[in-house]
């Protein structure tokens, strides 16, 4: 019997992520692997679509912003003094910073540079977008006890600590 995707299986898949107009945002060269079963290894909507499926299964999951990177939040735009940034600051550069008064770190992307001010945006670059996640399952295996306790994949296509 073919193995099915279930909680605590490691699923490998190829995917293509595109916006609602069909523009490709990213795609895999090598399959990615994630631990299935609500560990936030992949978009929950994708996990739902793959549950109990087998190797070779393909699907496209269309997702609203609330299921991916959230709605665009204009409060996350900040204007900072130019002096707070390195000399070579340029549009598109990314910096980590905490929202004022919190320990909540966000990645801010520089969107504009004026004379002595830098405009940064703490929204995810894909915030507010409807996304399509097209994927094909390439492998399913039982997770190891260690992977389950760490709640993510180890091994050749997992990630190092």
Buried (B, 14 or more C-beta within 10 A) or exposed (E): EEEBBBEBBBBBBBBBBBEEEEEEBEEBEEBBBBBBBEBEBBBEBBBEBBBEBEBEBEEEBEBEBEBBBBEBEEEBBBEBEEEEBEEEBEEEBEBEBEBEEEEEEBBBBBEEBEEEEBBBBBBBEBBBBBBBBBBBBBBBEEBBEEBBEBEBBBEEBBEEE
